[in-house]
Every structure is written in structure tokens, then in C-alpha cells.
Amino acid sequence: MALPVVDTEYVKEVDKARRDLRALIASRNCAPIMLRLAYLLSLSLFVSVEIARNENEGKWSGPNGSIRSEEEYSHGSNSGLKKAIDWCEEVKSKRPKITYADLYQLAGVVAVEVTGGPTIDFVPGRKDSIVSPKEGRLPDAKQGAPHLRDIFYRMGLSDKDIVALSGGHTLGRAHPERSGFDGPWTMEPLKFDNSYFVELLKGESEGLLQLPTDKALLDDPKFGHYVELYAKDEDAFFRDYAESHKKLSELGFAPRSPGSKVIVKDGTILAQSAVGVAVAAAVVILSYFYEVRRKMK
């Protein structure tokens, strides 16, 4: 499918969809599953070049809205996400102009923000597709640091990104019927903060979950550095998380032009540009009159 035209009207639809999502997520307390929806769509994007060639896929699917197809939401790793897809459809029905790909990623951004997390820059313009990725591309929660690096490095993400994005576990809980694991990672699973890292450093606590991939963050010195930093400095976590989340949500996606990125700021940058032009013009005019007066003397 073609890329959407990210014009003023499209940006207005994104802003309206953002407000709709805030209301929906607040009323249904569904931030965790909305964040999971956005995460899994991005994480299913990349495979190694060798696998891509062997599968003869031709191109990667990416966070393109294809999860709305039964083929994809029926994947075992996507268990439970049909509920989030249906809730997003309530917004889509009111804002048909916005693509599913943008809507699902926007839902993840809003989920973080409405639960107290950082503001994440969102650039629209993702195209939709009905081509689903093959199953089995997501991280295995039963494995350790080498596996995490294998998955995330091939996406161009760093150790810092891996740890910061793991902090998303501060929202929600694991469900045995979906993952085989049970329980929340933090005492307040509907609040986005740095408590995931605080709890991780405490060690295992009754009623709280720590997956092998969580514990791997402590076992690895490079990962452990960021765990300790984020546990004591929530501002640092929020700053890095916002950056890493944006990178994850834009895997396989690039705005068509610089103008696409400018428009998303609700006209702020455009206004700033206009002011800049006006200032430049004023400088030129004043310089002209100065030269005229100087010559007349």
C-alpha cells in the first residue's frame, strides 16, 4: 500500500486520534496491552539478511498494521492482542484517515504518557500492509544476554536501548495463558516509572516476576551499568527510554521528506520557521535603510 500523505489534515487526525486514545486507555486501564501491541509489531520487523533471503520474502514487513489480520494476531506470541486491536478499531472508525500502522504505534506512545511516563516524539507516515511476518521472530524470555543482543543488535539497537526498553515491563503483568509466566514486575503495574529497575536490584520478591531475560540484565556488566543508573535516576531512564522507544517504533520506517517531520509538531516548527523568515527579512530591510542613510551623509 502507498505511503500516506502527511499533510495538515493528516496531522489533525493524528492529534484527534491521540486524544481518543488517551480517553480509551484511561477508561479501560489498558495501557499495558497497548504498549505490548506497539512493541511486538516493531520487534517482529527484522530478521537476519540470511533468513530473509531463505524465506524469499523480498522485504521486511515492519510495524505496518498487518496484525489486524487473523493470520498474524493468531500467532502464539500475539496471544491476547486481539482485544487491543479491537479497541484501536474504535478509534480507527472515527479517524479513518490515519493508517493502522500509525495508530498502533501512537497507542504505544500514549500508553506510556498517560501512565506517567515520558513524552515520546511521534512522527506519522507509516504505510499499511496486509503482508504478515512469519512467526518466531520475537525474543525468547527464557534466554540470556547473548540472545538479547542477537535480537536487538540486528535492528541497530544498542545495549542502552535494550535495557531502557526492558524498563517497559514496569507496565502490566505476564499471563500464563499467553507466555507461560505469571505476575507483575512491579507493585504498581499501571504506573510508568523506574520501579522495574529498583525491583530488579532487590532480587526476587514474593508476588513479583523476574524473567530470565530480566535477570540477564544484572548478570551482564554492560547491561548492569544501565540497570543501576536507571534505578537511582528516573530522569535518566525517562530520557533514554523516550529515545529508545522512538527508535523502536521507527524501525523500517523513514519519513518521506523532512517536511513530514516538521508538520507533526502541531505547526510549532512551522511557526518558528516563519518567525525566522520574518526576522531575516527585517534584518535585510534595516540593513538597506542603514546603507541609504550612510550614503546620504
Salt bridges, closest charged atoms under 4 A:
GLU9 OE2 - LYS12 NZ 3.65
ASP20 OD1 - LYS94 NZ 3.67
ASP20 OD2 - ARG95 NE 2.71
GLU55 OE1 - ARG137 NH2 3.17
GLU57 OE2 - ARG137 NH2 2.54
ASP86 OD1 - LYS82 NZ 2.72
GLU90 OE2 - ARG28 NH2 3.07
ASP102 OD1 - ARG126 NH1 2.93
GLU113 OE1 - ARG18 NH1 3.40
ASP121 OD1 - LYS265 NZ 3.24
ASP159 OD1 - ARG149 NE 3.00
ASP161 OD2 - LYS247 NZ 2.71
GLU177 OE2 - HIS175 ND1 3.96
ASP182 OD1 - ARG173 NH2 3.00
GLU199 OE2 - LYS202 NZ 3.64
GLU204 OE2 - LYS215 NZ 2.40
ASP214 OD1 - HIS169 ND1 3.26
ASP220 OD2 - ARG149 NH1 2.86
ASP240 OD1 - ARG239 NE 3.80
GLU250 OE2 - LYS246 NZ 2.98
GLU291 OE1 - ARG294 NH2 2.84
